[in-house]
Amino acid sequence: MNGFFVAGFPGNRDFVNAQRGETLDRDLITPGKRTTYGAVTIGANIKPQGLPSRVEGLTIRPEIRYDRALNTVDAFDDLSSRDQWSFAIDLVMPVTF
């Protein structure tokens, strides 16, 4: 099947269910055509100073990612767009025992 190795799993557990060979909650989304992808990700590690001792060492990691299908295939947003933006942030805090 063309596009099988690049797919969208719209159901919450669909990726795991597909690996197990089980039924998917929603239909798998694939471009169905050969596509070349490009991506750029920009991220940062921010370590705030002067925090209370219980959160000392906290790191904030924001990230912005841009993906694009580099040919004429609409591979994103339910197969309606060649482009996709993703925004994320996570917090990392060391734990001591």
Residue pairs with C-beta under 8 A, 6 or more apart in sequence:
1 30
1 32
2 30
2 31
2 32
2 33
2 34
3 30
3 31
3 32
3 33
3 34
3 35
4 30
6 30
6 31
6 35
6 37
6 75
7 28
7 29
7 30
8 28
8 29
8 30
9 15
9 18
9 24
9 28
9 29
10 25
10 26
10 27
10 29
11 17
11 24
11 25
11 26
12 25
13 25
14 24
14 25
14 26
14 28
17 23
17 24
17 25
18 24
18 28
29 78
29 79
31 69
31 73
31 74
31 75
31 79
33 73
34 71
34 73
35 69
35 70
35 71
35 73
35 75
36 69
36 70
36 71
37 67
37 68
37 69
37 70
37 75
38 67
38 68
38 70
39 65
39 66
39 67
39 68
40 65
40 66
41 63
41 64
41 65
41 66
42 63
42 64
42 65
43 61
43 62
43 63
43 64
44 61
44 62
44 63
45 59
45 60
45 61
46 59
46 60
46 61
46 62
47 57
47 58
47 59
47 60
48 58
48 60
51 58
55 93
57 93
57 94
58 91
58 92
58 93
59 91
59 92
59 93
60 89
60 90
60 91
61 89
61 90
61 91
61 92
62 87
62 88
62 89
63 86
63 87
63 88
63 89
64 85
64 86
64 87
65 85
65 86
65 87
65 88
66 83
66 84
66 85
66 86
67 76
67 83
67 84
67 85
67 86
68 82
68 83
68 84
69 75
69 76
69 82
69 83
72 82
73 82
74 80
74 81
74 82
75 82
76 82
76 83
76 84
77 84
